[in-house]
């Protein structure tokens, strides 16, 4: 029986993807049940600075591959390296974030090594004999459950925010295994030349770290103000179902049980009553700020910080304040 759980520690040479911490948290529980270790695969030009962060989430081993030729984040090179590592060490599961980079890596590796691949997984577990994997299907209308015997590596991808992240109380230095794997750096079929940060107005809400959400209380007139606030904060815009029904925003911007489930660091809910349809999609937000003129609005029970007031007055005041701060900072 294969026992170790691996996590691809994705980073952009500046910071680690938040999905990494979530996968390490969930993965170490599974590894413990399998009586194995939670391990991280760290690939890039200069990676030592990330090892300390990985230890805080219980990482027992770090498989480290460093080379200046890997600074460009080539998915072709990354896939080749991970394929070599998986074939050599044979983990029970390889967890990869369902990001633009991770999604491509997962299917490449699975196809090349003829491994099982399950995408956008919500939960993993072990019942003593089989690994259980759950994912949603048909736009979150039902869940699909898979039971797998841990005798062959399975590749899974995890959407950002779908799992909890939790640091351990007494982190210890992980064992670092440095592997000298020569990737085909001269292969020019696919080469990332630059990293361009996503436009908050266009990125998927599931990946947004800051969201300004509008409800019926914002209305058509106030929506332009809300978009202005979002632009000033570098935030993505989300909406409730009524605004989609009224044609003010597209369905891909809808948050809630029939829309997107989000997990931003900060969510500002403007003019939203707080019906279960909406609050069911913001449960994983780290900090929720609610602005509403109804002191009995249900959103106040779901929020961490409440502002009692008319959004059509509060938002312009916030925008004016931000403009003054910008002017002072030059």
N, C-alpha and C positions, 0 to 999 in steps of 0.2 A: 504493500500500500504506500502510495506517495503521500508525504506529510507536509512539506514546506509550502507556505503561501508566499508568492512573490507579488510585489507592487512595482510598477514602472513609475519611478519618481520623475515626473515630467516638469521641466523648467524651461524658461526662455532666456537663460544666461543672466537673468536679473532677479527673478523670484520663482519660488516653487508654486505650481498649480495647487489650489486649495483642495482639489479632488484627491491629491496624494495623501493628505492627512486623514481624510475620510476613509479611504481604502485601507490605510495602515491600521486605523482603529477597528474597522470591521474585520479586516484580515487577521489581526492578532487573536481575536476571539476564536475564529475558525481554526487557526494554527494551533491554539491551545487545546481545542477539542480533538484535533488530529494528532496531538502530542508531537507537533513539529515546531518550526520557527517562522516568524514573520520576517521576510527579507525584502530589501529594496534593491532595484537595479538603477544605478546612477550612471548616466552617460553624458559626455560633453567634453569641453576643453579644460575647464578648471572647476572641479566639483567638491573639493575638500570642505569648502565653507558650508555646504549643505548637510554634512554628516551629523553635526551636532543637533540640527533641527530634526533629523530623522530619528535620532535616539530618544527624543522626547515623546515619541509615539510608540515606543517599545520595539523598535527595529533591532533584531538580533544579529543580522548579517547585512552587509552592504556589498553588492557585487559592483565594483567600480571599474569603468572603462574610460580612460582619459586620453585625448589626442587633440592637438590643435586643429586637425582636419574636421573635427566634429563640431566646431563652433557655429557652423552654418545651419544646424538643425535639419540635416537631410534625412527624410523619412526612410529613404532607401538604405542609408548607412545604419540608421538605428535599427531597422528591421533585421538587417544582416547580423548585427551584434546580438540582438535578443534571441534570434534563431540559434546562434552558436551557444549561447548561455543555456537556453532551455534544453537543447539536445545533450549538453554536457552534464547538467545537474538535475534535470527532470523534476521540476516542482509539481505539486499537486494542482495548483491554480496560478495563473498569471493574471493579475488585475491591472487594467489599464483605464485611465480616465477617458470618458466618451467626449473628448475634445476633438477639434479638427485634426490635430496630429495623432492623438491616441486612436481614434476610430480607424484611420488609415492603417496604422501600425497593426492593430489587432487582426484585421482581415488578411493583411499581407502575411503575417506570421502563421496564422491558422491555415491558410491555403498552402503555404510553402511546406509546412511540417505535417499537414493533414491532421490537424487537431480540431477538437470541438470548439466552437466559438458561440457564445451567447452575449448579445449586446444589450446595453442599457438595463443592467441588472439592478434590482431594488434591494435584495437581501440575499445573504448566503448563510448556510448553517451546516451542521453535521449531526446525524441521528445515531451515530455509532457504527453504521455500515456504509451509508451513502452520503455524499454531499448534496444538500438541497439548495437550489437556486430559484429565486422568484423574480419575475419581471412583469411589467404591465403590458397589456396589448390592447389594440383597437381603441387608441386614444384614451387610455386609462379606464376603459369600461369594464375590464376584467383582468385577472392576474393569471399568468402562466407559470406553473411549477415544474421544475426539472429535478429528478433524482439521478445522480451520477455516481458510479463506483469510482473511487479515487485511484485507479490503476493507470491512468493516462492523463497528461496535462490538459486542462481546459482553460481556454482564454475567455475572460469576461471583461466587458466594458461597463463603467459606472458613470452615470450622469452627475455633474456637479450638484451638490446639495441634497442628493438622495440618501446619503448616509451621514450619521453623526460623526464628529471628530472629537477626540478626547485624549489629552496628554496623560501619561502615566505619572505617578507620584515620585518614583525613584528611578529616573532614567540611568542606564548604564551605557558605557561606550560600546557600540556594536563592533563585531568582528568585521574587518574590512578585507575583502578578497579582491585584489587587483588583477584584472585579466588583460592580457595583451592581445587584443583581437584587432586585426588589421581589416578595417572596412574598405570597400572599393571606392576610395575617395575620388579616383579619376573617372568614375562613372558619372556622366553628365546628363543622364536621362531626366533626373529630377534633382534640382538644387534650389534650396531656398536662399535667396540673395539678401533678403531683409525681413525684419519683423515690423509689421505695421499694426499698431494697436487698433482694435475694432471700434467703430463709431458706436457710441452708446445708443444712438437712435435706431441702429440696424441690428445689433447683436441679439442673439436669442435671450429672452428674459431669464432663462434658467442659468445663464452664465453671468448675468449682471450683478455687480457688487453694490450698486446704489440704484434704487428705483423710486420714482415719484409716480404714485398711482392716483388716478382720477375716478371719482364716482359720479353718480347722478347729480350730486350737489354742486359739482363744478360747472356743468352745463356746457353748451356750445360756446358761449361767449368767454367763459373762464378757461376753456381748454387751451387757448393760445397762450394765456398767462402761465399755465402750468408747464407748457412746453418750453417757454422762456426760462422758467425756474430750473427745469431739468437741464437745459443747455448750459446754464451758468454753473450748475453743480457737476456737470459731466455725468449726468444720470440717464438711465433708460426710462421710458415712459410706459406704464402699465395702466390698464383700465378694468373696470368691472363690466359685467355682462350687459347692463342696459346701454352703455355707451357703444358697445359693438352692435347691439340691436338697432340703435338709432343711426348707425353708419358714421359715427364720429371717429372711430378707430377700427382697424382690421382685427380679425379674430386672433391673429398671432400675438397681439398685445394684451389679450385677455388673461387675467389672473383669477384663479378659482378652481372649483371642482370640475367645471366644464371647460376650463382653460389651462393655463400653465401653473404648476407648483414651483414657487421660487424660493431661493435661499440667499438673499442679499445680506450684506453686512448692515445696511440701513435701508429701511423702506418708509417712505412718507406717504401716508394714506390721506388723501384730500377729498372731503365731501363724500365719504363712503360710510354707509350706515352700519356695515359690519355683519351682514347676513352670512350664514354658514357657507353659502355658495362661494363667497370671497375669502373668508378667514381660513377655510380649509386649504387654500393655496398659499398662505403666508406663514404657516406654522413654523417653518424652519428659518425665518428671518431672524438675524441676531438682535436687531433693534428695530422696533416699529414705533413710528411717531404718527399720531392721529390728529387731524385738524377737522373739527366739526362744530356746528353751532347748536347741536342738540345734546344737552348734557346727559341724556338717557340713551344715546346711541350705543349699540352693542360693540362698535369698533373700539370704544374706550376700554372695554374689558379685555380685548385682545392685544391692546397696545402697551408699550412700556412707558411712553411719554405722551401725555394728552394736551392738546391746545384747544380750548373752548373759544370758538369764534367763527365768523363767516370766512370761508376760504377766499372769497372775492375781495376781502379786506386784508386777510393775513398774508396771502401769497404776494400781493404787491408790496407789502411792508417788508417781507423777507427779501424780495428782489432789490428793493431800494437799499436795504442794508448791505447786501452783497456788493452792489455797485460801489457804495462808499468804501467798503473794505478793499475792493479792487483798486480804487483810485489812490487810497492811502499807500498801498503796497507798490503802486507805480506800475 
